[in-house]
Amino acid sequence: MIRAGRKQGPYRPRTEETLDVGKLELSEDFQDAECLLISEVKVLLEAQYESKMEEKDLTDVYTKTLEYVQKFSRYTNHDTIKEVRALLKPTNLEPFECAQLGNLCCTEYDEIKSLVPSIGDKIGDDVLDSLLKQMDSLKKYQG
């Protein structure tokens, strides 16, 4: 049977590989996990970089991950990262949604709602728009 939008082949039952993160269908590994912003990962990796350089303990995965987070980190200042977290804390969003909101850096509420639909069910458009504007302002004016 061929279904619209799917590759040809046998029907596969729902597995962890087919979970929909847009609807907060996450695997068990992520149910109680704290999700970090890319900027927070960058801070953690850079803090370890010097000691790893001295020990010559830089793996290829570590180096590529560091390059990735340096390229895609939206917030470069430690204080700015803390302010973004402070903005996200009072929302009733799940940790995954907060991380997506902080990492994607959308400027329009319609855009973030289309990328992470579960956010639209929890935050009104006006509140979400205000939050996005505050985060964008922090991104533009970090020291």
TORLUM-81660 format. One record per residue (C-alpha): residue in three letters; x, y, z. Coordinates in pm, whole numbers, plus 32768, in hexadecimal, padded with zeros to 4 digits. Layout:
ALAXYZ;...
end
This chain:
MET800080008000;ILE808481587FA4;ARG8026827D8081;ALA803C83E8801C;GLY8175848F809E;ARG8221834B80FF;LYS832C827F8057;GLN82C3813D7FB9;GLY82F6800C808E;PRO824F7F44819C;TYR818A7FF282A9;ARG825B801C83E0;PRO81BF80338539;ARG81FE816E8602;THR83588167869F;GLU843182658750;GLU84B682C285F9;THR835D8338858F;LEU830C840B86C0;ASP829C856F8674;VAL8360866B8740;GLY827D877F86BE;LYS816D86E08790;LEU825C869D88B1;GLU826A852B8864;LEU83C684EB88EB;SER847083A28939;GLU848E832F8AA1;ASP85F583AC8AAD;PHE857785118A96;GLN844885048B7A;ASP84F685998CAA;ALA8625862D8BFC;GLU8687879A8C11;CYS86BD88288AB6;LEU87D389228A80;LEU87ED8A458994;ILE88FF8A23888F;SER899E8B538933;GLU89A98A9D8A81;VAL8A50896F89E0;LYS8B4F8A5C8945;VAL8BA18AED8A9B;LEU8BD089918B2F;LEU8CAC89138A13;GLU8D818A4B8A0B;ALA8DB68A328B83;GLN8E4B88D68B50;TYR8F0D892F8A14;GLU904B89AE8ABC;SER907488808B9E;LYS903387948A7C;MET9131884D89A4;GLU923E88258AAF;GLU91F586B28AD0;LYS91D9868C8956;ASP908D85E3899D;LEU8FC786848883;THR8EFA858187CC;ASP8E7385BC8671;VAL8D0F85BC86F9;TYR8D6A86BF8802;THR8E1187A08703;LYS8CF3878A8609;THR8BF087C4871A;LEU8CAF88F58794;GLU8CC1897E8631;TYR8B4B89468606;VAL8AE489F48745;GLN8BD18B158700;LYS8B328B4085AB;PHE89C68B268619;SER89D18BC28773;ARG88DD8CE58771;TYR89498D7F88B9;THR8ABA8DB988FA;ASN8AB78E708A45;HIS8A8D8DA88B89;ASP89A88EB08C1D;THR88D08EAC8AE5;ILE88AB8D338AFB;LYS883A8D588C66;GLU87408E648BFF;VAL86B08D848AEF;ARG86878C6B8BED;ALA85E38D608CDD;LEU84EC8DC58BCC;LEU84968C5A8B83;LYS847A8BE78CEE;PRO83238C788D46;THR827E8BE58C11;ASN81C28AA08C39;LEU828E8A038B20;GLU833C88B38B30;PRO84BB88B88B34;PHE84C5884589C8;GLU83E08963895E;CYS84B48A618A1A;ALA85EE89E18971;GLN854989F1881B;LEU84CD8B50885D;GLY862A8BC088C4;ASN86E48B0687B1;LEU860A8B558686;CYS85FF8CCC86CC;CYS84C68D058601;THR84518E6D85E7;GLU82E68E24858F;TYR81FD8D5F8672;ASP815D8CB18546;GLU82B28C2884E6;ILE82FE8B8D863A;LYS819D8B028653;SER81C78A558504;LEU831B89C58569;VAL82B2895F86C9;PRO8135894586C0;SER811288E7882F;ILE81848A468892;GLY804B8AE187F7;ASP7F6F8A1988E5;LYS801D8AA38A19;ILE806B8C0F89D1;GLY7F898D148934;ASP7FFC8DCA87FC;ASP802F8F1888AE;VAL81008E8089C4;LEU81C88DB088CD;ASP82038EDF87ED;SER827E8FA98917;LEU83648E8F8984;LEU83F98E6C8827;LYS84358FE48812;GLN84E48FE78962;MET85C28EC388FC;ASP86118F6887AD;SER866D90A98863;LEU875A8FE98945;LYS87F98F438817;LYS883190908766;TYR88B79154888D;GLN899590618945;GLY8AE290EA89B4;
end
